[in-house]
Amino acid sequence: MKLFIDSADLHEIETLAAWGVLKGVTTNPSLLNQVEGDEISIYRRICELVDGPISAEVVAQDRHEMVSEGRRLAAIHPNIVVKIPTSAEGLRATSTLASDGISVNMTLCFTAPQALLAASAGARYVSPFVGRYDDIGNNGVDALREIVDALLGFDSEVEVLAASIRNPIHVIEAAKMGADIATIPPKVFYQMLEHPLTSAGLEKFNADAAARRTRQAG
């Protein structure tokens, strides 16, 4: 499973890109609203930092405006993937953009039927929202599993991109069930890396190494 970062924060993206683990980036209007700078400059810099699919979301709701905005975003860089919301207008826009050779990430997907419609319209990526489904009392992991299973035999290159990841358990469950991608907030990357036994072991190794140097110096 490939790991993407879900962020528009250039510092966080640069930091985690240096780990060598990022295969792509997803953004959305809410994430962009949290950072300074113009949209195009942010996307261009992200494309410099991570050589992989970079999702940029339209804010239009009408099919024609979605297509126009999608083409504008796709022109920023060859790695840009246009994010389109799951809706009737979104499906129509996805079909048009896909026919133009533009990759589409259909977002805000919660059910297997929605995912099948997105894939049929030509979406390159389908983004089930795990955490948000949990928020309304449903099981986001179960919904993700159903989508992965439903698209297994689908005759296209559509990939399941697990989104709205809230914790490392979501990441592990997505990997175990065969999701193609998980897009992960920066804080969850740090949670995945850290463990008290790792920290304790490193502290012990460093203390022993220091003690050995002291003995040798004496």
Number of C-alpha atoms within 10 A of each C-alpha: 17 14 20 27 26 23 23 25 17 16 10 15 21 16 12 18 18 12 8 9 14 21 18 24 27 26 19 17 13 10 13 19 11 11 14 11 10 9 15 14 11 17 24 15 13 24 20 12 19 23 14 18 19 28 25 26 25 22 15 17 15 14 19 15 15 26 22 15 17 27 16 14 22 20 12 14 15 14 21 26 25 32 30 30 23 21 18 14 17 25 23 19 26 33 19 18 23 17 12 10 9 22 24 30 30 32 25 21 24 20 19 19 13 19 28 17 17 31 27 16 21 26 29 22 26 32 27 31 22 25 19 18 20 16 10 9 8 13 14 24 22 17 20 29 20 16 24 24 15 15 19 13 8 12 9 13 12 22 19 27 28 31 29 22 22 16 16 17 13 21 24 13 15 26 17 11 16 15 21 17 23 26 24 25 19 17 12 18 17 12 11 13 9 11 10 8 9 11 11 11 11 12 12 12 12 12 12 12 11 12 12 12 11 10 8 8 7 6
